[in-house]
């Protein structure tokens, strides 16, 4: 019979505690990495920013709608009015693209307020996509003509 406080019982408790801690750490790191990449993110993901707009902060929040679409809430701070860009533009257009070879879909225009902040709430039927913003002369444009100013990839 082994003593309840004997050496083998202490070793078992230490191993069990270390195994549990290692498992918790692994899951935490995996979830953090996925959120940073926009994979299955339920929180807010940060958009990459062009060097042309160094002070801009873009964030996107994604959720699944009741009809299995992806809801997107995109907020941008410190974004100059599009007419102040070089070359000047009239609108910031938000796009999704399913793959690098697929056509981009215009999902709306981002309006910049007096505080230089913008927000758009919209949906897409895509589950995995690139999300990006360009400066354009028309908000109704069918294909992006400018370079992406903010961008990220999302997958659920």
C-alpha positions in Angstrom: 0.0 0.0 0.0 1.3 3.5 -0.9 1.3 6.3 1.6 -1.1 9.1 0.6 1.7 11.6 0.9 4.4 9.3 -0.5 6.8 10.2 -3.2 4.8 8.6 -6.0 1.7 10.5 -5.2 3.6 13.8 -5.1 5.1 13.1 -8.5 1.7 12.2 -9.9 0.2 15.5 -8.6 3.1 17.5 -10.1 2.8 15.8 -13.5 -1.0 16.3 -13.5 -0.6 20.0 -12.7 2.1 20.5 -15.3 0.2 18.6 -18.0 -2.9 20.7 -17.3 -0.9 24.0 -17.3 0.8 23.0 -20.6 -2.6 22.2 -22.2 -4.1 25.5 -21.1 -1.0 27.4 -22.3 -1.2 25.6 -25.7 -4.9 26.4 -26.2 -4.4 30.0 -25.2 -1.5 30.5 -27.6 -3.4 28.8 -30.4 -6.4 31.0 -29.9 -4.3 34.1 -29.7 -2.5 33.3 -32.9 -5.8 32.6 -34.8 -7.3 35.9 -33.6 -4.2 37.8 -34.8 -4.6 36.2 -38.2 -8.3 36.8 -38.3 -9.1 33.1 -38.2 -12.3 32.4 -36.4 -12.0 35.7 -34.7 -14.9 36.7 -32.6 -13.1 39.8 -31.2 -11.6 42.7 -33.1 -8.8 42.2 -35.6 -6.5 45.0 -36.7 -6.0 45.9 -40.4 -2.5 46.3 -41.9 -1.9 49.9 -43.0 -0.1 51.4 -46.0 3.0 53.5 -45.3 1.0 56.3 -47.1 -1.2 56.5 -44.0 1.1 55.9 -41.0 -1.3 57.2 -38.3 -4.4 55.3 -39.4 -5.8 52.6 -37.1 -8.3 50.2 -38.7 -10.2 47.4 -36.9 -12.7 44.9 -38.0 -15.1 42.8 -36.0 -16.7 39.7 -37.5 -19.6 37.6 -36.5 -21.8 35.0 -38.1 -25.4 36.0 -38.9 -28.5 33.8 -38.6 -28.4 33.1 -42.3 -24.7 32.1 -42.2 -23.3 35.3 -43.7 -20.3 37.1 -42.2 -21.2 40.4 -40.5 -18.4 43.0 -40.7 -18.1 46.1 -38.5 -15.2 48.1 -39.8 -13.9 51.1 -37.9 -11.1 53.4 -38.9 -9.5 56.3 -36.9 -7.2 59.1 -38.0 -8.2 58.7 -41.7 -7.5 61.8 -43.9 -10.3 63.0 -46.1 -9.9 61.2 -49.5 -9.5 64.5 -51.3 -6.3 65.2 -49.3 -4.6 62.1 -50.7 -2.0 62.1 -53.5 -3.6 61.6 -56.0 -6.9 63.0 -54.6 -10.0 60.8 -54.5 -13.6 61.2 -53.6 -14.4 58.0 -51.6 -12.9 55.2 -49.6 -14.3 52.0 -50.9 -14.4 48.7 -48.9 -13.8 45.5 -50.8 -13.8 41.7 -50.2 -12.1 39.2 -52.4 -12.6 35.4 -51.9 -9.1 34.5 -53.4 -6.2 36.4 -54.9 -7.4 35.5 -58.4 -11.1 36.3 -57.8 -12.8 39.6 -58.7 -13.2 42.0 -55.8 -16.6 42.9 -54.5 -17.5 46.5 -53.6 -19.3 46.1 -50.2 -19.7 49.8 -49.5 -18.1 53.2 -49.0 -16.5 54.3 -45.8 -17.5 57.8 -44.8 -15.0 59.9 -42.9 -16.5 62.3 -40.3 -15.1 65.6 -38.9 -13.1 63.6 -36.3 -11.4 61.7 -39.2 -13.1 58.5 -38.1 -15.1 56.1 -40.3 -17.3 53.2 -39.8 -19.2 50.7 -42.0 -21.4 47.8 -41.0 -22.2 45.3 -43.7 -22.4 41.6 -44.6 -20.9 39.2 -47.1 -21.8 35.6 -48.0 -18.1 34.8 -48.0 -16.6 32.8 -45.1 -12.9 33.4 -46.0 -11.8 36.5 -47.7 -9.4 39.4 -48.0 -10.9 42.7 -46.8 -9.3 45.9 -48.1 -9.9 49.6 -48.6 -9.0 51.8 -51.6 -9.4 55.4 -52.4 -11.6 55.9 -55.5 -13.3 58.6 -57.5 -16.6 56.9 -57.3 -18.3 54.8 -54.5 -20.1 52.8 -57.2 -16.9 51.6 -58.9 -17.0 47.8 -59.8 -13.2 47.1 -59.6 -10.6 48.7 -57.4 -8.3 51.1 -59.3 -6.1 52.2 -56.5 -3.7 50.3 -54.2 -5.0 48.9 -50.9 -4.6 51.4 -48.1 -5.7 49.1 -45.3 -6.1 45.3 -45.6 -6.4 42.0 -43.8 -7.4 38.4 -44.4 -10.3 36.7 -42.6 -11.3 33.0 -42.3 -13.8 31.3 -40.0 
